[in-house]
């Protein structure tokens, strides 16, 4: 941790420093991607989603329905743009549906 300073810092600045110092951002990004996928894709697709894994800049999504997997494969670019917009940064570059 950084040494204590006399200047006042907001809570968000302190938390950001803590996350940066402890290299927690990648873990937080993995959790955020799962939450955004479930929220943006809706309960119908969430029901068929069995696993979500973010590895580097690739999002791996395992689906239990081959028909749904085929349907979603047609809109991969749109899904990537939507997820990145909701995350607020270009975190996902490639989407792999299994």
C-alpha positions as CSV (number, residue, x, y, z in Angstrom):
1,X,0.0,0.0,0.0
2,X,1.0,3.6,-0.4
3,X,2.2,5.6,2.4
4,X,-0.3,7.7,4.2
5,X,-0.6,11.2,2.9
6,X,-2.2,14.3,4.6
7,X,-4.3,15.2,1.5
8,X,-7.9,14.1,1.4
9,X,-8.9,11.5,-1.2
10,X,-12.3,10.4,-2.3
11,X,-13.4,6.8,-1.6
12,X,-13.4,6.0,-5.3
13,X,-9.7,7.2,-5.6
14,X,-8.7,5.0,-2.7
15,X,-10.5,2.0,-4.1
16,X,-9.0,2.5,-7.5
17,X,-5.5,2.8,-6.0
18,X,-6.1,-0.4,-4.0
19,X,-7.3,-2.3,-7.1
20,X,-4.3,-1.1,-9.2
21,X,-1.8,-1.8,-6.5
22,X,-3.0,-5.4,-5.9
23,X,-3.6,-6.1,-9.6
24,X,-7.3,-7.0,-9.1
25,X,-8.6,-5.5,-12.3
26,X,-8.5,-8.7,-14.4
27,X,-10.6,-10.6,-11.8
28,X,-13.1,-7.7,-11.5
29,X,-13.4,-7.7,-15.3
30,X,-14.2,-11.4,-15.4
31,X,-17.0,-10.9,-12.9
32,X,-18.3,-7.8,-14.7
33,X,-18.4,-9.7,-18.0
34,X,-20.6,-12.5,-16.5
35,X,-23.0,-9.9,-15.0
36,X,-23.2,-7.9,-18.2
37,X,-23.8,-11.1,-20.3
38,X,-26.6,-12.2,-18.1
39,X,-28.2,-8.8,-17.9
40,X,-28.0,-7.9,-21.6
41,X,-28.8,-11.2,-23.1
42,X,-31.8,-11.7,-21.0
43,X,-33.3,-14.6,-19.0
44,X,-34.1,-16.7,-22.0
45,X,-30.4,-17.0,-23.1
46,X,-29.2,-17.0,-19.5
47,X,-31.2,-20.2,-19.0
48,X,-29.1,-22.0,-21.7
49,X,-25.8,-20.5,-20.7
50,X,-23.8,-23.0,-18.7
51,X,-20.4,-21.3,-18.5
52,X,-18.8,-17.9,-19.2
53,X,-15.0,-17.4,-19.2
54,X,-13.0,-14.4,-20.1
55,X,-9.4,-15.3,-21.1
56,X,-7.2,-12.4,-22.3
57,X,-9.5,-10.6,-24.7
58,X,-11.6,-13.6,-25.7
59,X,-15.0,-14.4,-24.2
60,X,-15.8,-18.1,-24.1
61,X,-19.5,-18.9,-23.7
62,X,-20.8,-22.4,-23.3
63,X,-24.4,-23.0,-24.3
64,X,-26.5,-26.0,-23.8
65,X,-28.6,-25.4,-27.0
66,X,-27.0,-26.0,-30.3
67,X,-29.8,-24.1,-32.0
68,X,-29.3,-21.0,-29.8
69,X,-25.5,-21.3,-30.4
70,X,-26.1,-21.2,-34.2
71,X,-28.5,-18.2,-33.9
72,X,-26.1,-16.2,-31.7
73,X,-23.1,-16.9,-34.0
74,X,-24.8,-14.8,-36.7
75,X,-24.7,-11.7,-34.4
76,X,-21.2,-12.1,-32.8
77,X,-20.0,-8.6,-33.8
78,X,-23.2,-7.0,-32.5
79,X,-22.9,-8.9,-29.2
80,X,-19.3,-7.9,-28.7
81,X,-20.1,-4.2,-29.3
82,X,-23.0,-4.4,-26.9
83,X,-20.9,-6.0,-24.2
84,X,-18.1,-3.6,-24.6
85,X,-20.4,-0.6,-24.5
86,X,-22.0,-1.8,-21.3
87,X,-18.6,-2.5,-19.7
88,X,-17.3,0.9,-20.7
89,X,-14.1,-0.4,-22.3
90,X,-13.0,-2.6,-25.2
91,X,-12.5,-5.7,-23.1
92,X,-13.9,-8.4,-25.4
93,X,-12.3,-8.7,-28.9
94,X,-13.4,-12.2,-29.8
95,X,-16.5,-14.3,-28.9
96,X,-16.3,-18.0,-28.9
97,X,-19.6,-19.9,-28.6
98,X,-19.3,-23.6,-27.5
